[in-house]
Amino acid sequence: MSMTMEDEIKRWTAKRKAALVMEIIQGKTTVAEASRSFDLAPSEVEEWVDEAKRGMENALRAKPMEIREQYEKQIKDLQEAYGEAMLELRARKKLQSLLGEDDK
């Protein structure tokens, strides 16, 4: 890839994403440089890198998880994080009511 891709990429296929992610992992470019070069949001490129890392980790497991198992684990982790955030929010509201602070 090495920034010698076609002038304008209309569609980011998995193969193109993988090539760009490999350049980032190998230190040939950075997320910021790739974002500027290809007019992509840095968060989008970072997401590709994160997905690639998760995929590599899973591929190197003694017993790789199926795609469904990966998504179920991700959903479970997100549900736990959501639950924790809701508990914290409720605790803060309770503290505010005990301290007599109005909800503004």
C-alpha positions in Angstrom: 0.0 0.0 0.0 2.7 2.5 1.1 0.5 5.5 0.1 0.8 4.4 -3.5 -2.9 3.4 -3.7 -5.2 4.6 -6.3 -5.7 8.3 -6.2 -9.2 8.1 -4.7 -10.6 5.0 -3.0 -14.3 4.7 -3.4 -14.8 1.6 -1.2 -12.6 0.3 1.6 -12.6 -3.4 1.2 -11.4 -5.7 3.9 -8.2 -6.3 1.9 -7.5 -2.5 1.7 -8.3 -2.0 5.4 -5.9 -4.9 6.3 -3.1 -3.5 4.2 -3.5 -0.1 5.9 -3.7 -1.6 9.3 -0.5 -3.7 8.6 1.3 -0.5 7.7 0.2 1.1 11.0 1.2 -2.0 13.0 4.6 -2.2 11.2 5.2 1.5 12.0 5.3 2.5 8.3 2.6 5.1 9.0 0.5 6.4 11.9 -3.3 6.6 12.4 -3.0 10.4 12.0 -1.1 10.2 8.8 -3.4 7.6 7.3 -6.5 9.6 8.3 -5.1 12.7 6.6 -3.9 10.8 3.5 -7.2 9.0 2.9 -9.6 11.6 4.3 -10.8 9.2 7.0 -11.8 9.9 10.6 -9.1 8.9 13.0 -11.6 7.0 15.1 -12.6 4.9 12.1 -8.9 3.9 11.4 -8.4 3.2 15.2 -11.5 1.0 15.1 -10.0 -1.0 12.2 -6.7 -1.4 14.1 -8.6 -2.6 17.2 -10.7 -5.1 15.2 -7.5 -6.4 13.6 -5.9 -6.9 17.0 -8.9 -8.7 18.3 -8.9 -10.9 15.3 -5.2 -11.7 15.6 -5.6 -12.5 19.2 -8.5 -14.8 18.5 -6.7 -16.5 15.6 -3.7 -17.3 17.8 -5.8 -18.9 20.6 -5.5 -22.7 21.1 -9.2 -22.8 20.5 -10.4 -19.8 18.5 -13.8 -18.4 19.2 -16.4 -18.4 16.5 -17.6 -15.0 15.3 -20.9 -15.5 17.2 -19.0 -16.2 20.4 -16.9 -13.0 19.9 -20.0 -10.9 19.5 -21.7 -12.5 22.4 -18.7 -11.7 24.6 -18.5 -8.2 23.3 -22.3 -7.7 24.1 -21.8 -9.2 27.6 -18.9 -6.8 28.3 -20.9 -3.8 27.0 -23.9 -4.8 29.1 -21.7 -5.0 32.2 -20.3 -1.6 31.5 -23.7 -0.2 31.0 -24.9 -1.7 34.3 -22.0 -0.2 36.1 -22.7 3.2 34.6 -26.3 3.1 35.6 -25.4 2.2 39.2 -23.1 5.1 39.4 -25.7 7.4 37.9 -28.3 6.3 40.4 -25.8 6.7 43.3 -25.0 10.2 42.2 -28.6 11.2 42.0 -29.3 9.7 45.4 -26.3 11.7 46.8 -27.6 14.8 45.2 -31.1 14.3 46.8 -29.5 13.6 50.2 -27.4 16.7 49.9 -30.5 18.7 48.9 -29.1 19.8 45.6 -31.6 20.4 42.8 -31.3 18.6 39.5 -30.4 21.4 37.1 
